[in-house]
Amino acid sequence: MKRDSTAGNAPTQAVRVTARDLAQRIGVATSTVTRAFDANSRISAKLRERILAIADESGYRPSAIARSLNQRKTGIVALVVGDMANPFYPALLEEFSLKLRQTGRQLLLFVVPPGGDADEMMPHLLQYQVDAIVVTAARLSSHMAELCARQGVAVVFMNRRVEDPTVWSVFCNNQHMAAEVANYLVGQQRRACAFVSGDPGISTSADRLCGFEQGLAMHGQRLMACVQGGYTYEGGREAAARLFSAGQPAIDAVFCANDVMALGVLSHLRMNTTLRIPEDVAVVGFDNIRAAAWPENDLTTVHQPVSQMIDCAIDLLGEGRPDTSVIQALHELPGRLVIRSSA
């Protein structure tokens, strides 16, 4: 029997072709090969075409890392995000990634675990020599923001208002929109309004509560109750259970700091009470996630200008560190009230 000469041999590994290898094969300088992959470089069209054709044949691709070392820019933007269970943030991540790539940059994603903060991963993140950091749904201390500033790394908070002149903030006009929700509910003859908050230590929830109270006060009303829902569906259900338990004052409108909690409130009211929506209780959310428009939810909510927020954040990436006052570092964009059958 003829022996298989290949039996027992280790599989061969493909050898990566370098720019130097390609240059030697073509008979040009290594720098010429590099310039051939830069559309803005000065090189004849004929030579560029020849280099690219042989590179394609050889399986050569330029190293983005090596190119970034020469340019002292990596083209990498880190996105630090928490609360990935909230559909608002995966949708934001998808659009942000697509728009960032259109600018020639690449995304490096860091997810903050529940209960964590961005500070814990910043030393590791900065090892990647990113050009900028976008933070959303996560906390970052002023100490870490200052560390980024000293290293020349711009920090942009998206969907957060941070009053720190060393970082940019891009956010919806939460306080104004919450006041508009209050005005709308009062106009619908609601007289006993409650608020379900997220994390009271985060600007978005605090601003929405403040604006809602101010809007009610403009009509001579006060907030009847405020309970925490932790930004989760389960938290929204539990908040509704507390608001509508026996012996509690009658509530005829609930405004939630995000849509996920509002969907939890709707679920509790429909499954555990005989209250009608919206006849007995109006429910309003914030964010306008896709599920808010589903027929079974049909949730009245505040639409956040996500596309505009992303565009603004990407524009700020090229601005470097803010060198202005806090007011000039804040970029507030208008939201929009979306009326559906829940209110």
C-alpha positions, 0 to 999 in steps of 0.5 A: 500500500502506498503511504500518504506522504502528507500524513502526519505533517503539520498544516502549513501557515500562510505567510503574510505579505508585507509592503517591503516584500511587495516593493521588492517584487515590483522594484519600487521603494516601500514608501511608493507601495504605501502611497499607492493605497492613499488616494490623495498621494502623488503617484502616477495612475499607471504605477498605482494601478500596477501596484494595486493589481499585484497587491491584490494578486499577492493578497497584500493589504496595508496595515491600518495600525502601521499607517496610524503610527505614521500619522499619529492618529489611529482613526479609532473611536471608543464607544463606552455604553451601559444599559444594553438591555434598553433597546434605545442603546443598541439602536443608537449603537447601530446608527452610530457605528454606520455613520462613524464608518462613513467618516473613515473611522472605526468603532471600538466598543466597551460595554459597562456591566450593570452597576459598573462605571466607565472609570473601571475600564478607562486604563485598559481602554486608553492602551488602544490609543483611541483618538476620542471616546464617546460615553453614553448610559455610563458614568465617568468621573471628572478625574478620568475625564481630566486624564483623557484630556491630558492625553489629548483624547476628546471625550463626548457624552451622548444622551448625558448632560455633564457640566464639565468644561473639559468634555462635550455633552450632546443631549435632548432638551429633557427638561423642556420636553418633560414640561411639555408632557406635563402641559399636555397631560394637564390639557387632557384634564389629568389632575393626579400625575406621578413620575417613575424615575430611572437613576436619580443621580444621572442627569437625564432622569433628574432633568426629566423629573425637574421639568415635569414638576415645573410644568405641573407647577405652571398649572398650579399642580404638584407631583402626587408621587415619584417612585424609582424604576431603575430604567428597567421593564421589571422596575416599571412593573414594580413602580406601578404596583406601588403606585396603584396598591390599595390605599394609595391616592388615585393616580390618573397619569404616569410619566416614565423617564424611559419607554422601557419602564412605561411598557412595564407600567402598561403591563401591570395596569393591564394584567393586575388592575381593572383600570382602563388606558387611557380613560382612567390612567394615561401613560407616557414614556421617553425615547420613542423606541421601536416597541413604543409604536407597536399596536399592542403598546401604542405608547405616547412618548417623547422622541429623542433626536438620535440621528441629530445627536449622533451627527453632532457627536461625530462632528465634535470628535474632530474638535479635540478637547473643549477650550470653552466654558461649560455652557459652550461645551453643552449641545442641547437638541430639541425632542418631539412629543409623539401622541399615541393611544396610551395618553 
